[in-house]
Amino acid sequence: METPLREPTFLILTALAGEPLHGYGLIAEVGRLSDGRIALRPGTLYGALDRLVDAGLVETDREEVVDGRLRRYYRLSGAGGEILAAETERMRRNVEAATVRLRLIEGLA
């Protein structure tokens, strides 16, 4: 993968790695995963989902009608899982490098 994922995109993919979710469920799960730092609005979420579906990273899992309204569930695709794994590894390496450097600074203090 060439470009790091933006944090909201990373969190959407992470949320979908657990189970298929509908829009409100995604908004709530991203909020939980980010400890409330990322509060997705519906328009932002559905724009991101459209882009992720177009990129082949997310797929529609199923649709159901609840209280007369259509509820669409999304799931992580195989390609989305690969991108998420690669991004997680990239971030892990960055954290590891920063941790080593911080330990050096702490050793000097």
N, C-alpha and C positions, 0 to 999 in steps of 0.2 A: 504494500500500500504506500502510495506516495505522500499523501497529505494526512496529517493527524486529524482525527475526528473532532469536531466541536463538541464541547461537553454535553449540551442537550442531546445531540445525536448519539453520542456514546451511551448516555443514560437511557435513551429510548431503546437502543439495541440490547443493553443490559437487562432492562425490564422485561423485554420479550424473550430473553434467553431462559427465563423461568417457566413461562407458560403463555399461551395466547391471551391477549388482553384487548378490551375495547377501549375507546377513547378516554372515558372518564377513569377507567382503571389504570391506563397508562399515565395520565396526569397525576393521579394519586401515587403511583409507584415511583415515578421520577422524583416527586416531592420527597418521598421516604428515602430513596437512595441518595439524594443530595442533602439530606438533613434540612430540607426546606429552603435551600439556597436557590434551587431552580423551580420556578412556578410557571409551568407551561400554560399558555392560554389556548383555548380550543383552536383558534385560527392558526396559531403557530404550530401546534401539534399536527393538525391535519395537513398543513403545507409540508411539514417535515415528512409525514407518512407518505404523502404523494411522491415526494422526491425519493424516499427510500424504496418504495414499491417500484418506481421507474428504474432505479438502479439495480433492482433484483436482490436487495438486502432484506426486504420484508415482504411477506405475502399475506393475502387475505386468508384467514383460517376458516371462518364461517360467518353467516349472518343470521340474526334472529330478530323477531319483532317482540318488543317489550313495551307494554302500555301503549300500543299503537305506533311505536317509533322503531325504526330500523336500527339495530345495534350490530356493528361490524367488528369482528374480532380479528386481530392481526397476530402473526407469528414470525419469528426469525427464520429466514431462509438458510439453506446451507451456506451460500455465499456470505450472508450476513454474519453467520457464526464464525466463518473464517476471518472476516474483517474484524469482528469483535475480539477474537483470540489474538490476532496480530497486533491490534491496537493495545490490548491489555499487556502483551509482552513488551511492546515498545515503552509503555508507561512504567512497567515494572523495572526495566533496565534504567530508565531515567531516575526513578526513585532510589534504586540501588546506588547509582553514581552520586546522587546528591547526599545520600546517607553517609557514604564513605568520606566525602568532602567535609560534611558537618562534623564527623568524628575527628577529623584532623584539626578542625578549628577548636573543638572542645578540648582536645589534647593540648593545645597551645595556651588555653585560658588558665 
